[in-house]
């Protein structure tokens, strides 16, 4: 009987969960005025737009190569700066490195605060300060990368084996030695993996930062869309897709060897 009651209770929980999900989806759709019929009505327009993008303007590839390289450079520099700044924050946010809540809680709060701001909004904030161009995009990606990498890194630090740390403490190692020889060797592979993962995200993000004037291929994409040059738009999309796929493949191979 107990087994039967447990099965009935489990079934009831699943049913209630399913009903709640349906109610949430329905309320969200009603609140945002989502209409399947409107989407279906818009399919012919999407089809005509797709036809206007064909064939791609292959001669435009050479013209957007420099902006694409600029986008990759922005992602590399932004990720590197963010990763460097994330190192001390990750250490100072970890309870097994810093024992005092008065220190690690404020650092965690800063990380959480930064991670709530999307990179496009960060770029929009930096453009008026630094002007239109790469610098605003690099700063936006640096701040975004810092928030992501610091969060993942401090969780990795808190998950390390404390045995080596206790042994080093017992033989009189100071805090610097404790970190360099007890913490870093255990998290370095994960840290590099997180950095590569963030770099993948930043390549995609850098491709659209040009919409707010932060440089890169996004600026050309925005201009071609405004001028209704859809064949060039498809060229930029294909170029971006090729670059992102290649970078993802290389990054995945590197992360597989690290983990």
URWO-V394586 format. One record per pair of residues at least 4 apart in sequence whose ideal C-beta (glycine too) atoms are under 8 Angstrom apart, sorted by the first residue. I is the first residue (numbers start at 1). J is the second residue. D is the distance in Angstrom with one decimal. If there is no record, write none. Layout:
# URWO-V394586
i={I,I}
j={J,J}
d={D,D}
This chain:
# URWO-V394586
i={1,2,3,4,5,6,7,8,9,10,11,12,13,14,15,16,17,18,19,20,21,22,23,24,25,26,27,28,28,29,35,36,37,38,39,42,43,44,45,46,47,48,49,49,50,52,52,53,53,53,53,54,54,55,56,56,56,56,56,56,57,57,57,57,57,58,59,60,60,60,60,60,61,61,61,64,64,64,64,64,64,65,66,67,67,67,67,67,68,68,68,68,68,69,70,70,70,70,70,71,71,71,71,71,71,71,71,71,72,72,72,72,72,73,73,74,74,74,74,74,74,74,74,74,74,75,75,75,75,75,75,75,76,76,77,77,77,77,78,78,78,78,78,78,78,78,78,78,78,79,79,79,79,79,79,79,79,80,81,81,81,81,81,82,82,82,82,82,82,82,82,82,82,82,83,83,83,83,83,83,83,85,85,85,85,86,86,86,86,86,86,87,87,87,88,89,89,89,89,89,89,89,90,90,90,90,90,90,90,90,91,91,91,91,91,91,92,92,92,92,92,93,93,93,93,93,93,93,94,94,94,94,94,95,95,95,96,96,96,96,96,97,97,97,98,98,100,101,102,103,104,105,106,107,108,108,109,110,111,111,111,111,111,111,112,112,113,114,114,114,114,115,115,115,117,117,117,117,117,118,118,119,119,119,119,119,119,119,119,120,120,120,120,120,120,120,121,122,122,122,122,122,123,123,123,123,123,123,123,123,124,125,125,126,126,126,126,126,126,126,127,127,127,127,127,127,129,130,130,130,131,131,132,132,132,132,133,133,133,133,134,134,134,134,135,135,136,136,136,136,136,137,137,137,137,137,137,137,138,139,140,140,140,141,141,141,141,141,142,143,144,144,144,145,145,145,145,146,147,148,148,148,148,149,149,149,149,149,150,151,152,152,152,153,153,153,153,153,154,155,156,156,156,156,156,157,157,160,160,160,160,161,162,163,164,164,164,164,165,165,165,165,166,167,168,168,168,168,168,169,169,173,173,173,173,174,175,176,177,177,178,178,179,179,180,181,182,183,184,187,188,189,189,189,190,190,190,191,192,192,192,193,193,193,193,194,195,196,196,196,196,196,197,197,197,198,199,199,199,200,200,200,200,200,201,202,203,203,203,203,204,204,205,206,206,206,207,207,207,207,207,207,208,208,209,209,209,209,210,210,210,210,210,210,210,210,210,211,211,211,211,213,214,215,217,217,217,217,218,219,220,220,221,221,221,221,222,223,224,224,224,224,224,225,225,229,230,231,232,233,234,235,236,237,238,239,240,241,242,243,244,245,246,247,248,249,250,251,252,253,254,255}
j={5,6,7,8,9,10,11,12,13,14,15,16,17,18,19,20,21,22,23,24,25,26,27,28,29,30,31,32,34,34,39,40,41,42,43,46,47,48,49,50,51,52,53,230,54,230,231,230,231,233,234,231,234,231,60,231,232,234,235,238,229,231,232,234,235,235,63,64,231,232,235,236,65,235,239,68,217,220,235,236,239,69,70,71,216,217,219,220,72,217,239,240,243,73,74,134,215,216,217,75,203,206,207,215,216,217,218,243,76,203,206,243,247,77,134,78,134,137,138,141,202,206,209,215,216,79,141,199,202,203,205,206,80,199,81,138,141,142,82,137,138,139,140,141,142,144,145,202,206,83,141,142,145,195,198,199,202,84,85,138,142,145,146,86,141,142,143,144,145,146,147,148,149,198,87,145,146,149,191,195,198,89,142,146,150,90,145,146,149,150,153,91,153,191,92,93,107,110,111,146,150,154,94,149,150,153,154,156,157,191,97,98,154,157,179,183,97,98,103,104,107,98,104,107,108,111,150,154,98,104,154,157,158,99,104,158,157,158,160,162,165,157,179,183,103,104,104,105,106,107,108,109,110,111,112,154,113,114,115,146,147,150,151,154,116,151,117,143,144,146,147,147,148,151,121,122,143,144,147,122,144,123,140,141,143,144,202,205,209,124,140,205,208,209,211,212,125,126,139,140,143,144,127,136,137,140,209,212,213,214,212,129,140,130,135,136,137,139,140,214,131,132,136,212,213,214,136,135,136,139,135,136,136,213,214,215,137,213,214,215,138,214,215,216,139,215,140,209,213,214,215,141,206,209,210,214,215,216,142,143,144,209,214,145,202,205,206,209,146,147,148,202,205,149,195,198,202,150,151,152,194,198,201,153,191,194,195,198,154,155,156,190,194,157,187,190,191,194,158,159,160,187,190,191,194,183,187,165,183,186,187,186,166,167,168,181,182,186,169,178,182,183,170,171,173,177,178,181,182,173,178,177,178,181,182,178,179,180,181,182,182,183,183,184,184,185,186,187,188,191,192,193,258,259,194,258,259,195,196,254,258,197,255,258,259,198,199,200,251,254,255,258,201,251,255,202,203,247,251,204,244,247,248,251,205,206,207,243,244,247,208,244,209,216,217,218,216,217,218,221,240,244,218,221,214,215,216,218,214,215,216,217,218,219,220,221,222,218,219,221,222,219,218,219,221,236,239,240,222,223,224,236,225,233,236,237,226,227,229,230,232,233,236,229,233,233,234,235,236,237,238,239,240,241,242,243,244,245,246,247,248,249,250,251,252,253,254,255,256,257,258,259}
d={6.3,6.4,6.5,6.4,6.1,6.2,6.3,6.2,6.5,6.5,6.3,6.3,6.2,6.3,6.4,6.3,6.4,6.4,6.3,6.3,6.3,6.1,6.1,6.1,6.2,6.2,6.1,6.2,7.9,4.4,6.9,6.4,6.2,6.3,7.2,6.1,6.3,6.4,6.4,6.4,6.6,6.6,6.8,6.9,7.1,4.4,7.5,4.4,6.2,6.1,3.8,7.4,6.8,6.8,7.7,5.8,7.9,4.3,4.4,5.9,7.7,4.3,4.9,7.7,5.1,6.8,7.6,6.1,7.9,4.8,4.4,7.6,6.6,6.2,6.3,5.8,6.2,5.6,7.1,5.9,6.1,6.4,6.3,6.5,6.2,4.6,7.0,5.3,6.7,5.2,6.0,7.3,6.1,6.3,6.4,6.4,6.2,5.6,7.4,6.6,7.0,4.6,5.7,7.9,3.9,4.7,7.5,8.0,6.3,6.5,7.7,7.1,7.8,6.1,7.6,5.8,5.8,4.8,5.3,6.2,7.7,4.6,7.6,6.5,5.6,6.0,6.4,5.9,4.0,4.5,7.7,4.8,6.3,7.1,6.3,5.1,7.8,7.7,6.2,7.3,4.9,7.7,7.3,2.7,4.7,7.5,5.8,5.6,7.4,6.1,6.8,7.9,4.9,6.3,5.5,4.4,5.2,6.5,6.4,7.3,4.0,7.2,7.7,6.0,7.0,4.6,7.0,6.9,2.6,4.0,7.8,7.6,5.9,7.0,7.2,6.4,7.8,5.3,7.7,4.7,7.4,6.8,7.3,4.8,7.7,5.6,7.4,5.0,4.1,3.8,5.8,6.7,7.4,7.9,5.9,5.9,5.6,7.3,6.3,7.3,4.4,7.3,6.7,7.6,5.0,3.6,4.2,7.9,5.9,7.9,5.2,7.4,7.6,6.6,6.6,7.3,7.3,5.5,6.2,6.3,4.7,7.6,5.1,4.3,4.9,6.5,7.0,4.1,6.5,6.7,5.0,4.1,5.1,7.1,6.0,6.2,7.0,5.8,7.3,6.2,7.2,6.3,6.9,6.6,4.9,4.9,7.1,5.1,7.5,6.9,6.2,6.4,6.6,6.7,6.2,7.6,6.1,6.4,6.3,8.0,5.8,5.0,5.4,7.6,6.9,7.7,7.8,6.1,7.8,6.5,3.9,3.9,6.7,6.3,5.5,5.6,7.6,7.8,7.9,7.1,7.8,6.3,5.2,6.3,8.0,4.2,7.9,4.7,7.0,6.6,7.8,7.6,6.8,6.7,7.3,6.5,6.5,6.3,7.5,3.8,5.4,6.1,6.2,5.7,5.8,3.9,4.6,4.9,7.9,4.0,4.5,7.3,7.8,5.3,7.6,4.0,7.9,4.7,5.4,7.1,7.0,6.1,4.5,5.7,4.8,5.9,7.5,4.4,4.6,6.5,7.0,7.0,7.1,4.0,7.6,7.4,7.7,7.7,7.5,4.9,5.8,7.7,4.2,7.4,6.3,7.9,6.3,7.8,7.0,4.4,7.0,6.3,6.1,4.5,7.8,3.5,4.7,5.8,6.1,6.5,6.3,6.4,6.1,5.9,4.9,6.5,6.3,7.7,6.3,6.8,6.6,7.3,7.1,5.7,8.0,4.9,6.3,5.7,6.4,6.5,7.5,5.2,7.4,5.7,7.6,5.3,6.0,5.5,6.2,6.8,6.5,7.7,4.4,6.4,6.8,7.4,5.4,6.2,6.4,6.5,7.3,4.8,4.4,6.9,7.6,6.2,5.5,7.8,6.5,4.2,6.2,6.6,5.8,6.4,6.3,8.0,4.8,7.6,6.4,6.3,4.6,7.2,6.4,6.8,3.9,6.8,5.4,6.7,5.1,6.4,6.9,4.2,5.1,7.3,7.5,6.7,6.4,6.2,5.6,7.8,5.1,7.1,4.8,6.4,5.5,6.9,7.4,6.3,5.6,5.4,6.4,6.3,4.5,6.6,6.3,7.8,7.5,6.4,6.4,8.0,5.6,6.4,4.6,4.9,5.8,6.3,6.4,6.8,4.6,5.7,5.4,8.0,6.9,7.2,6.8,6.1,6.6,7.6,6.5,7.2,7.9,6.3,5.7,5.2,6.0,5.8,6.9,7.1,5.9,5.4,7.7,6.0,6.5,5.0,7.8,7.4,6.4,5.3,5.5,7.5,5.2,7.8,4.6,7.6,3.8,6.9,5.7,5.3,6.2,6.1,4.9,6.5,2.6,3.2,6.9,6.5,5.7,5.4,7.8,7.8,5.0,7.0,7.4,6.3,6.1,6.2,7.6,6.3,6.2,6.5,6.2,6.2,6.4,6.7,5.0,7.9,6.5,6.4,4.3,7.8,4.5,5.0,6.7,7.9,5.9,6.4,6.5,6.8,6.6,6.4,6.2,6.2,6.1,6.2,6.4,6.5,6.1,6.2,6.4,6.2,6.1,6.4,6.5,5.9,6.0,6.6,6.5,6.2,6.2,6.8,6.5,6.0}
